[in-house]
Amino acid sequence: MSSGLQAQRTELTWLRALLSSWAAGLLAVKIAFPAGAVALLGPLAVTAVAYRRRRWLRGHAEPPPMSPVEGLLLAGACVWVAIAGVLML
């Protein structure tokens, strides 16, 4: 049985993913300022997806499955930050 708090837990999970992506991006900027700014494109993509998903959770009990575009955007953001980190080394 569900306790009815699944939507809240999911929303908090999206918030945690959003904040951790910004932390990684800002650390990249702090470490290598001019070149590290390109790493902020990853957190921007995560922000767009997380905002949409969290907004949906506030209005409905269960969000629809993630679209392929959202999944590709999140995966691309992770890859982008990883590539930017390797290039800064």
Protein Blocks (a to p, Z undefined) as FASTA:
>chain_A
ZZhlmmmmmmmmmmmmmmmmmmmmmmmmmmmmmlmmmmmmmmmmmmmmmmmmmmmmmmpm
bdcdddfklmmmmmmmmmmmmmmmmmmZZ
